[in-house]
Amino acid sequence: MVSAIVPKDSAQDFELQSRCFSDGQLSDTAEKAVFQEFDGSPSRHASTASPALFSSSEEQTVTRKFDRHLVLFIALLYMLSFLDRSNIGNAKIAGMSDDLHLTSSQYEWLLWSFYITYVLFEWMPILYTILSPSTYIALCVLAWGTIASLQAIATSYASLCVLRALLGISEAAFSPGVPVFLAFFYKRDELAFRIGLFISAAPLATSFASSLAWLITRLSQDSPIAAWRMLFLVEGFPSVLISVFAFHLIPNSPGEAKYLSKRERRVAELRLGEGKRTISHESCGRRFKWTEVWETLRDPKFFLPTIINDMGYSTLSSQALCAPPYLVAFIAVLFTAFYSDKHKNRGMFICFHALLASAGYAMIAIAGIFKAGPMWRYWGVYPAASGFFSAVTLLITWTINNQVCACAAGRRTMGRKLTCCG
């Protein structure tokens, strides 16, 4: 017999619970009673009996499987996307500016072209509610992987600028909608740590990109292929391969996860309750409104390798020194998100990390104004990166937690005031 918590003030609920399980299995009568709630039919016991239909150990098993199979895979995708967007700084100091004869102004426009299209197309996660998430995410990964790889054959400033702009569109279609997508799989007090795992992939990717750039630069010194071209290709093409796995591994809803058993899929749906069954077009697509896109459009250079190189360090030293600050930020995000969920507090942690990031940026600025040594500016990167990524993680989670239900959160967050994960 599966044990469960029974409300003390409800003898009827205890009687219902006794009929729910037989040798650990959900009875047909109980299953029909519970799914009346999901089908829109009122059930007298729906709100109180649902927690009694599964054990805490079953719920933990489902959550851990989502952590391993969904969150870590989504974090891998975000790491690949951040890898492709941030390697422009590594490519610059690896010889791209010399080979393409880029001026300082042209390089700045290469940076701007990505972020201009990224901001303009942040409304695209609305498409999560029109296409199935597995198909949509796979297309996004395929798109940015292909575009990032094509940067390796750019022969002029104009062609590279166009590719950077297209890369901004493809990545804007993916990352801003992921926190809302995860909200369909986790409870309120579980969400911050999972979004923390997702966001922490950004500093991890930056440190990995710097280490990989250092290795490629070192190995390509005597190669006929320019180091910066190999950098774009090696870091971009894996996304094309991963897109195939994304289509098969990402579920459209908790009840469609292939790595869960039939019983576990029931538990995954029951533990979340009404309104969080799916983000697919069957549940939300009929309420899609183009007016929300218009409202979004009306609502209104931090590349560390370049900064370190400008401090006077060599190309190889600049690549190597990029990794430590972002590894520290990666660890800080995970600890912050975990303890925020544990203490069920967002505001205190956000204030602390916002002040920490401000102090780091102030240290960088003041050291530059008073022409202090380069190490002062470098040490300022540590609190700046850790505070920034941690604060963003909790702000995204708090925004989603404050919505009435996940479906409403998806429409409001993606359709009106999109949270930028980039």
Secondary structure, 3 states (H helix, E strand, C coil): CCCCCCCCCCHHHHHHHHHHEECCEECHHHHHHHHHHHCCCCCCCHHHHHHHHCCHHHHHHHHHHHHHHHHHHHHHHHHHHHHHHHHHHHHHHHHHHHHCCCCHHHHHHHHHHHHHHHHHCCCHHHHHHCCCHHHHHHHHHHHHHHHHHHHHHCCCHHHHHHHHHHHHHHHHCCHHHHHHHHCCCCCHHHHHHHHHHHHCHHHHHHHHHHHHHHHHHHHCCCCCCCHHHHHHHHHHHHHHHHHHHHHHHCCCCHHHCCCCCHHHHHHHHHCCCCCCCCCCHHHHHHHCCHHHHHHHHHCCCCCHHHHHHHCCCCHHHHHHHCHHHHHHHHHHHHHHHHHHHHHCCCHHHHHHHHHHHHHHHHHHHHHHHCCCCHHHHHHHHHHHHHHHHHHHHHHHHHHHHCCCCHHHHHHHHHHCCCCCCC
